Amino acid sequence: KLNYRYISGLYVDDANSDKTDAYGLTNITVGMDMTLNKFNILISGGVNNLTDERYVGFVNINSVSGRFYEAGIPRNYFGTIKLGYHF
């Protein structure tokens, strides 16, 4: 499964005069579903932020210590194994 998400720039001040850059994130997941007797096995894995896009993940506008930005999550990998049993 291939997924693309576009996020437009977000205003980061009360006057709407400053905003973050827009960005797009591409994620991919692949998997295999198998049945063995009464067991169902699903094995999958993937990559989030496939292009390793650098983006602002969070903006704290009204912090006591001033406005600050948190970086978005960089490219990351994951894997899952699900096991089911049919009674």
C-alpha positions, -999 to 999 in steps of 0.1 A, spaced: 0 0 0 14 34 -10 1 65 8 8 102 2 -3 130 24 0 167 16 0 193 44 -3 230 36 16 256 55 2 265 89 1 300 104 23 302 135 13 335 150 -19 352 161 -17 378 134 -14 351 106 17 368 93 42 339 96 37 304 84 55 270 81 63 255 47 40 230 31 52 194 29 42 160 16 48 126 33 50 93 14 45 60 33 47 25 20 35 -8 36 39 -43 22 26 -76 37 17 -112 33 -13 -130 47 -11 -168 51 -33 -195 65 -19 -227 80 -45 -251 93 -64 -230 119 -38 -203 121 -38 -171 103 -5 -153 100 0 -117 88 35 -104 83 40 -68 72 66 -40 72 71 -6 58 87 28 58 71 60 70 84 93 55 100 74 26 117 105 12 130 116 46 112 150 43 122 176 68 92 194 82 78 212 112 58 186 131 45 208 160 44 246 167 39 259 203 27 295 197 19 307 232 46 291 253 59 309 284 94 306 270 84 319 236 73 303 204 92 271 194 90 245 167 95 207 169 109 188 140 87 162 123 95 125 125 123 115 101 122 83 80 114 53 101 109 16 95 85 -8 111 75 -45 110 46 -64 124 36 -101 129 0 -109 137 -11 -144 146 -47 -155 148 -64 -188 156 -98 -200 143 -117 -220 168 
